[in-house]
Structure formats: C-alpha cells, structure tokens
Amino acid sequence: MNFLRIGVNQISTSLFSHTPRTEGWIAGAALDAFTREPLPASSPLRAVDPDRLILTPHNVSHSEAGRRANLTLALDQILAAGRSEPPAHCVNPETIPRWRTS
C-alpha cells in the first residue's frame, strides 16, 4: 500500500500508529507534524522501525541564518511600503499603480 499523507497531526499520526504499524501494511511513511511538539520520547511512533517511518520536527529546515534573512527581508519590505515604495518581492505587481494612487 502507498501512504499518501493528506492530513496533519492526528489523522496521519493515528493512521500510522496502530494497525499499519503492527500489521505492516504500510511500507513506510514520513511525518513532520504532531499533536504535541516536540514529539514526546514516550510516543509509540518512536518505536517504529526507522527504515519504515521518518520523523522530523515541523521546522527541521529552519536555521538561525534563515530566520535572520527572513526577518531582514520582511523589515525591508515594510520599510519600503512606509516610504511609499513598492515591495521588491510583490506577488501581484499589477496592483502597484492602484496602491500608489490610494
């Protein structure tokens, strides 16, 4: 059986927790969001064979350098708007002319 994760937290966690784990009818899965984070050491998910289940924190790809870069980018965009300049990374640039006349 292929396992397609279509839910967050309780749906996918409970789906892999009991019957699939004990009967082995799901070959493998990866979960990155849990009802409680970090995932408690006592969670039954931690007992699953790591070749069948990958567990990662929801923010595994975040780094301090990335957070600083995102903060700098956000502040630059806010300050630009405060100076009546369009943001450098506008997702809908067609609205800029209307924004400037508002």
Long-range contacts (C-beta under 8 A, 24 or more apart in sequence): 1-25, 1-26, 1-27, 3-27, 3-28, 3-29, 5-29, 5-30, 5-31, 8-33, 9-33, 9-34, 9-35, 10-35, 13-45, 16-45, 16-48, 16-53, 17-44, 17-45, 21-48, 21-53, 26-52, 27-52, 28-52, 28-53, 28-54, 29-53, 29-54, 30-54, 30-55, 30-56, 31-55, 31-56, 32-56, 32-57, 32-58, 32-60, 33-58, 34-58
